[in-house]
Amino acid sequence: MSPLTDELAIGPLQEDMWLFWSRHRTSSVYTMPEVFFYDGAFDVAAAEFALNATIQRHEALRTVFRQTDAGVVQAVQDPDPVPVEVLDLRDSPEEARSEQLQAAIDTVSARPFDLSAGPPIRLAAIRVSADRTWLVLVVHQIACDGESMVVVLEEFGELYRSARRGTPPDLGPAAPGYGAFVREQLAALADGGLDEETEFWRERLAGMSGSTLPGTERAAERDSAVLGTVMLPTMLPSELSDAVQAFARRTSATPFAVLLCAMDIMIVAATGDGDVTLGTVTSVRPPRFARTVGMLTNMVVQRSRIDLSRSFAAVLAEVSLDLMDSIDYQDLPFTQAIAGLREAGGGLGSALIRTTFSAGAVGGLTLDEGSVSDVVTAAAEGLYDLSAVCEITPAHIAVDWKFALCTYSQEAAQGYCAAYQEILAVLLDQPEAAMDSLGLTGIAARAAATGPERTPEAVPGHSPLAEN
């Protein structure tokens, strides 16, 4: 193993990931793949320089984990250079290349990391022609959250370009390391700095059970913490995306709150239960750690009581306040919030969170004179019945859905994706009307039986890979 240069306790936001990895070492649940199609002359040597320089700038990308008598520790290492994996499909028969390309992407994306050996990052370049290359960058989430990935991609791109032009990179000093964040978080927990958050979550989580959309009898087949999933990336039609953003402005809400509220309402319409509990991933990075790479996101529980006899506008105001409350108390790690409730006899079940609905970080990769297109991909495994990640930009809104196949058929999953857009459109069209007069229950009831013919609009470039 490479020499270790620093060591400290594992961070509270990393504990669950380590525990999961120690029990499911071959699972891809916490691997985070980013896939790009590059149309240009790809320089492997420049990419290797950029990859290793990025690793050196961020200690989380050269950290290993191990169990000791005193507990789990993480140690920063001085690793050997990490090569770019090169897979060459240029000589493959044209009729077989698309299938081989997809298989290669899936293999690189799903390959497990050994967190005890590191590093928790890899890059593969899959050549399909002289000037066309697919890039697969994979990081384990114990070392890199979504906002961190934006930083990694920005810096990797600048380092690649600098290597190509033979000039120093235009990068400032490296951000504080993740270890500094962990030390501050552990100190806050030790000195009672998060006692108010602990009390808030003790009260908020009491008596909760996770909400989700109705599934099939196959839910009884669940026999593992790791669930096989189907990924359905969708793009809201432009007129619907514009309507979300315009309504958010008119009501002083965020576009994400509008989307979240519509999800809450859809669950109530489908289940009849007005006490809705979802998980939402939030960023807990203080300003000085804005460009630190590491695990700086937390899971918070979003709980709202929804009455369909009221209007969408009225309910949105309350959901927005509920969301703000959760964010105000987001600094307490989720594992600590659950532990506090269990100590108080809150009786949490294993299904506290069955659905997650979150806003994703927005970023991309820029290399040199070639063009880069990103492709949505995700691990084929998950922890929840249903997860949705929203990408919100001024130009578009995409929602990437992941459904557990032990709970939903592919047809039901497609039906729910379409029903969500239909319900969202109805709510935005009549935001002041009583929601129980809008036919929402009927839309939700039809969703599970809806087949592929009503699949919502797919994100360009997110369909099964076509040969390029």
Secondary structure by P-SEA (a helix, b strand, c coil): cccccccccccccaaaaaaaaaacccccccbbbbbbbbcccccaaaaaaaaaaaaaacccccbbbbbccccbbbbbbbccccccbbbbcccccccaaaaaaaaaaaaaaacccccccccccbbbbbbccccbbbbbbbbbcccccaaaaaaaaaaaaaaaaaaaaccccccccccccaaaaaaaaaaaaaaccaaaaaaaaaaaacbbbbbbccccccccccccccccbbbbbbbccaaaaaaaaaaaaaacccaaaaaaaaaaaaaaaaccccbbbbbbbbbcccccccccccccbbbbbbbbbbbccccaaaaaaaaaaaaaaaaaaccccaaaaaaaaaaaccccccccccbbbbbbbbcccccccbbbbbbbbbbccccccbbbbbbccccbbbbbbbbccccccaaaaaaaaaaaaaaaaaaaacccccccccaaaaaaaacccccccccccccccccccccc
